[in-house]
C-alpha cells in the first residue's frame, strides 16, 4: 500500500481533506512554516476542527489521513523555492557560465548578498530599505495572493497583517536559492526544515528585534 492520496477516498471525505489541507497550509505558513512535531500536531488538530465546522463532515483522526495532510507542509517549501529560483538568477544577476571569471563573480556575489543579509535591503550600500526589495513583495504575491484559491485570499484572516513567520520563510528560501550559487555554478540544495530551520529561527528573531526597535517609527 503506497502513500495515501485524497482521490483514494469518497467524495465527502475528499471534500473534508481538501478543506483541512487548505486550512493546514494557511496556518502552517502564517504560524509555524518550519514546525516541530508538537507544532505540527497542534496545527493539524486546529485545521481538522475548522474543516469539520466548514463541511459538517465528522471524521475521526487517523494516521493515514493525518499523514496525508501534514505531508503538504514540505510541499510548501518546495513550491516556494521552485517559484523563487528563476527570479533569484535574474534579480541578482547571476550568470550561468563555465568561464572562470563568471564563476568567480558568482561566488563573490553570493558572499556580498549574504553578508549582513544585504539581499533584503533595497539599497545595500548604506543598508537602506530593509524588506523593501521588490523581489520580496513579488514572491509573496505569486505564492499566496495570485488567485482566489491561494491561502492569502481564502484565509485572509491569517495573512492580514502579513505574518512574520511567513516573511521569515521567504527570507530563508531566498537564502537557500542564493546558497545554490555558492560554488559559482547553480547547484541544487533542498529547502527543508532539517537544512534551514536554524536560518529560519535566526531570521525570525532578527525580524522581531527589528520590529521592537522600530515600533515608534513604524517601519514594518
Secondary structure, 3 states (H helix, E strand, C coil): CCCCCHHHCCHHHHHHHHHHHHHHHHHHHHHCCCCCHHHHHHHHHHHHHHHHHHHCCCCCCCHHHHHHHHCHHHHHHHHHHHHHHHHHHHHCCCCCCCCHHHHHHHHHHHHHHHHHHHHHEEECCCCEEECCCHHHHHHHHHHHCCCCCCHHHHCHHHHCCCCHHHHHHHHHHHHHHHHCCCCCCCCCCCCCHHHHHHHHHHHHHHHHHHHHHHCCCCCC
